Amino acid sequence: MSETRTGDAALEGLEEQAIRKALSSASRPARPSALSAVLTFGWRGILKIKHVPEQLIDATMTPVLFTLMFTYMYGGAISGSTSEYLTFILPGILMMSVVFTTVYSGVALNTDLTKGVVDRFRSLPIWRPAPLVGSVVGDSVRYLVAGTVVVIVGAVLGYRPDGGWDGVLAALVLTIVFSFALAWVFTTLGLIMRSPNAVMNTGFMALFPLTFLSNAFVPPETLPSGLEAFVEINPISWVVTANRGLMNGTAEAGDILLVLATAVVLTAVFVPLTSRLYRKK
Amino acid sequence: MTGAHELAIEVEGLEKSFGETKAVDGVDLSVRKGAVYGMLGPNGAGKTTTIRMLATLVRPDGGAARVLGHDIVTEADEVRSVVGLTGQLASVDEDLTGRENLILIGRLMGHSRADAKARADELLDSFGLSEAASKLVKNYSGGMRRRLDLAASIVVTPEVMFLDEPTTGLDPRSRNQVWGIIRALADAGTTILLCTQYLDEADQLAEGIAVIDHGKVIAEGTPSQLKASVGSATLHVRLLDPDRRGEAAEALSRELSGVELDPDPAALTVPCADADRGAEAVAELSRQGIAIAGFSLGQPSLDEVFLALTGRPATEDESNPEEVEAA
């Protein structure tokens, strides 16, 4: 074979010896646990945020804009004063900001699939859904950022929670748990749709009516009866109700359990669906 | 382990369709342990689909295959823990740095954080990527990306490595570097299945070649067997004295038949399937005292092999690798 090695002369800058050494020094560790693989993929998601922090702009600016616009535009008209309206809408804006961020989990997955790196992940001996679960775990950082920004903007505008800051923290956690479950709807979408843009458009098209036709911004009693009925069965309203309870110190266990149960159902349906679609890709 | 199996890759009647198209239509392959085996064919011949099935990325519709004795469908996990894959698109994360990419793979292979970092640095060093270690991969050149890709494949040295067109789109220098890495990997004992549409790549690296077209293996053998099976080699002789060409033709005819006179008045060409007979023929010239300026025994190129096997040139499909890659 040696007579055909015409290429080796051109190996400048590349130490073939070093490569041979690197090959021989490789050890074969045991397969990582599912948890370790998930956390590694979560780390990958956080690294991406670190390299392109601009991608957090929509997760931070949108909540600021929503809070300012709604408070000053509708505050007077709906609640008589901006400070009272702030108490009413902040739980809803918290939900809205975080829920919109979940669409990006689907967009990111769809983007990933167009690249060769997914092939490598899928040829590794790891727990198969680890890349998916890990990226959603990493995305929780975005949810946390979006939610925290809302709370800070609210506090700056004069919001003082009746349920104390503990209640606000509880509402933030509940919202993130719900969003973690909802993200799987969009990862499913991310595996079905053809392009990241299609995922984004479809996701927002679905979320806009769901968030606005809820009890987030107006009391449902003021709505036409057909619409009121829809608002009552809209799961987004359930999250807002639970948040409101926690932040105002009037939480009812039933409201919170309803949100948690919804999260469990979403997860139970969409995690297996996403995993199956991912495997077939 | 699987010491009982002498074969690293066994493929029997593997099939895969996408809609109406039969991408892979009954491929059979046997690759012995430690070999570099080439799958040669134009774009769309079914090479990539075959490799993706063997790497457990795509489920076959029919047939069976084993990698180091593990069934690719029922023992996919075992297969995954012994194979490495370098796909047609570089299988690295463009939004991370080179170092982060290798740490990521190290962690996913089960290394501790410290071991993954040490291994990443060692590989970056060996592959000449130390300086670019902290740059995002999206800013890498094609050759750097491919090197990182190969480094990622050997974070844990695979027993079987699948390479899907590893040099498509690379400049000649990067291509030579990649060839060097593949040889080093082969010398370390890794079995390599190499897909390529570059005929000289298979010729350079592989000890055995399967020619694939329309999802089927249409020819198989060593590079020289394949060449011999199609066109015979030709002996070219150039004389010092053009006036003695007639004598020379006569002398050559004693050993070989079909001597042709070239347009060059001092040159002759004769088909020569057997190199020994060719040597005899040349010796006969010197015995006759006919001085020669030079001679060569040329083998048909694999391009000619492909043309003879399929009735169309392979080069037609590889004229624009960029376009092919984009599709």
Interface residues (C-beta under 8 A of the other chain):
Chain A: M1 T4 R5 T6 G7 D8 A10 L11 E12 G13 L14 E15 E16 A18 I19 R20 K21 A22 L23 S24 S25 A26 S27 R28 P29 A30 R31 P32 S36 A37 T40 W43 R44 L47 K48 H51 V52 K115 G116 V117 D119 R120 F121 R122 S123 L124 P125 I126
Chain B: R52 A55 T56 L57 D77 R80 S81 V83 G84 L85 G87 Q88 L89 A90 S91 V92 D93 E94 D95 L96 T97 E100 L104 I105 R107 L108 M109 G110 H111 S112 D115 R119 E122 L123 D125 S126 F127 G128 L136 R147 A152 I154 V155 V156 T157 P172 R173 R175 N176 Q177 W179 G180 I181 R183 A184 L185 D187 A188 D203 Q204 E207
